[in-house]
C-alpha cells in the first residue's frame, strides 16, 4: 500500500531535512570490466528513470556531486548500472558506498493511496478501532520481508509497526494521521 522511495535503510532522509534530495539507491561494488556497479534501489524511483539521468551522489544529501546514470539493467543482486566518466572497474570502484539522490520536485506523483516513505515521517500513528494515539513516525525501515514504521511512543520508547498484511489501514497526510489495525498493535504494545 505504501512502500516507495526515500529512505536509506531508514536512516538518511527525513521529512524534516532542508535539502531537496531524496535517496533512491546506494552504489555497491563494481562488477565487470566496463565500469558497471551494483546498485540497491530504495523503492521504485530508480527503475522508473529515463536514461541518461542526472542524479546527485554522495555520502549524505548536503554534500553531493552530479553523476549521470547512462545504463541500467536489473540483476539478481540489484541493478547493474554504468555512470558517465567511470569507464572501467578501477574508476567505478570510487563510487562504492555513495548514495544516489534525486530531486523531490522531480519525483512522480505516486498513485492514489500510495506515499513516499519520507512523507510518512512525522505523522501520528493512531489505532484504527479506538482512535488512540500510539506515537509519531520517526523513520521508515526497509526490511526484506516488509517495511516497518519506526514509531516513538509518548513515553519515549520506540516500536516497529509492520506495513504488511493490512496493518496500515489508511494514511491521511493532510490530517497528519496513519491509522493502523489495533489488533495488530496488541502484540507489540
C-alpha positions in Angstrom: 0.0 0.0 0.0 2.7 2.5 0.9 6.3 1.4 0.2 8.3 3.6 -2.1 11.5 5.6 -2.4 13.0 7.9 0.2 14.8 6.0 2.9 18.3 4.6 3.1 17.8 1.7 5.4 15.6 4.1 7.3 18.4 6.5 8.2 19.3 9.1 5.6 16.4 11.1 4.5 13.7 12.5 6.8 10.8 14.9 6.0 12.5 17.4 8.2 15.6 17.7 6.1 16.0 21.1 4.5 17.5 19.5 1.4 15.5 18.9 -1.8 17.0 15.5 -2.4 15.6 12.0 -1.7 17.9 9.0 -1.6 16.8 6.5 -4.2 19.6 4.0 -4.0 23.1 3.1 -2.9 26.1 2.1 -5.1 27.6 -1.2 -4.1 30.6 -3.0 -5.6 31.8 -2.5 -9.1 31.5 -5.5 -11.4 32.8 -6.2 -14.9 35.5 -4.5 -17.0 33.3 -1.7 -18.4 32.6 0.2 -15.1 29.3 -1.3 -14.1 28.3 -1.2 -10.4 25.6 -3.0 -8.5 23.1 -0.5 -7.1 20.5 -1.3 -4.4 17.3 0.7 -5.1 15.2 2.2 -2.4 11.7 1.8 -3.8 10.6 2.2 -7.4 12.1 5.6 -8.4 15.4 4.4 -9.7 13.8 1.8 -12.0 11.5 4.5 -13.4 14.2 6.9 -14.5 14.6 7.8 -18.2 18.2 7.4 -19.2 20.5 9.2 -19.3 19.5 10.5 -15.9 21.2 13.3 -13.9 21.5 12.3 -10.3 23.4 13.6 -7.3 25.7 11.2 -5.4 27.4 11.4 -2.1 27.6 10.1 1.5 24.7 12.4 2.5 22.4 14.8 0.8 24.1 18.1 1.6 27.5 17.0 0.1 26.9 15.6 -3.3 28.3 15.6 -6.8 26.5 15.3 -10.1 26.5 11.8 -11.6 25.0 10.8 -14.9 23.4 7.3 -15.0 24.0 6.0 -18.5 22.9 2.4 -18.4 20.8 0.3 -16.0 19.5 -3.3 -16.1 18.0 -5.5 -13.4 20.1 -8.4 -12.0 19.7 -10.8 -9.1 22.0 -8.6 -7.0 20.2 -5.3 -7.6 20.5 -3.1 -10.7 23.7 -3.1 -12.8 24.4 0.5 -13.6 27.1 2.4 -15.5 27.9 6.0 -14.9 29.4 8.6 -17.2 33.1 9.2 -16.6 33.6 5.8 -14.9 34.6 3.6 -17.8 36.3 0.7 -16.1 36.4 -1.4 -12.9 39.1 0.7 -11.2 37.4 4.1 -11.7 33.9 2.7 -10.8 35.3 1.5 -7.5 35.5 5.1 -6.4 31.6 5.2 -6.4 31.2 2.4 -3.9 29.2 3.4 -0.9 27.7 6.6 -2.4 24.0 7.2 -2.1 22.1 8.3 -5.2 19.8 11.2 -4.7 17.0 12.6 -6.8 15.2 15.9 -6.6 12.0 15.9 -4.6 10.4 18.1 -7.2 11.3 15.6 -9.9 9.6 12.7 -8.2 6.4 11.5 -10.0 3.2 11.8 -8.1 2.5 8.4 -6.5 -0.8 6.7 -7.4 -3.7 7.4 -5.2 -3.4 5.5 -1.9 0.4 5.3 -2.1 3.0 7.5 -0.4 6.8 8.0 -0.4 8.4 6.9 2.8 9.7 10.4 3.6 6.1 11.7 3.5 5.2 9.4 6.4 7.9 10.7 8.8 6.3 13.0 11.4 2.8 11.6 11.1 0.9 10.4 14.1 0.1 6.7 14.3 -3.4 6.0 15.6 -5.2 2.7 16.5 -8.0 2.5 13.9 -10.7 1.0 16.1 -10.3 3.3 19.1 -8.6 6.4 17.7 -5.9 6.2 20.5 -2.7 7.9 19.5 0.3 5.5 19.6 3.1 7.8 18.7 4.9 9.6 15.9 6.7 8.0 12.9 10.5 8.8 13.1 11.7 6.6 10.3 10.6 4.0 7.8 12.7 0.9 8.0 13.2 -1.3 4.9 13.4 -5.0 5.6 13.4 -7.9 3.1 10.1 -9.3 4.4 8.2 -6.0 4.9 8.8 -2.3 5.6 8.1 -1.0 9.0 7.2 2.3 10.6 9.6 3.2 13.5 7.3 4.9 16.0 8.3 7.0 19.1 5.6 6.4 21.7 4.6 9.2 24.1 6.8 7.7 26.8 9.9 8.0 24.5 10.2 4.3 23.8 10.4 3.0 20.2 8.3 0.4 18.5 8.2 -1.0 14.9 4.9 -1.3 13.2 4.8 -3.6 10.2 3.5 -2.1 6.9 2.4 -5.6 5.7 -0.8 -7.6 5.8 -3.3 -4.9 6.2 -1.8 -3.4 9.3 -1.8 0.1 7.9 -5.5 0.9 7.3 -5.1 4.5 5.9 -2.8 7.4 5.6 -4.2 11.0 5.8 -1.2 13.2 5.1 -3.4 16.4 5.3 -4.6 15.5 8.9 -1.1 14.0 9.7 -2.5 10.6 10.7 -1.7 7.0 9.9 -4.5 4.6 11.1 -3.2 1.1 11.9 -5.1 -2.0 13.0 -5.4 -2.0 16.7 -5.4 -5.8 16.8 -2.0 -5.9 15.1 -0.7 -3.5 17.7 -1.8 -5.6 20.7 1.3 -7.8 20.2 3.8 -5.0 20.4 2.2 -2.6 22.9 
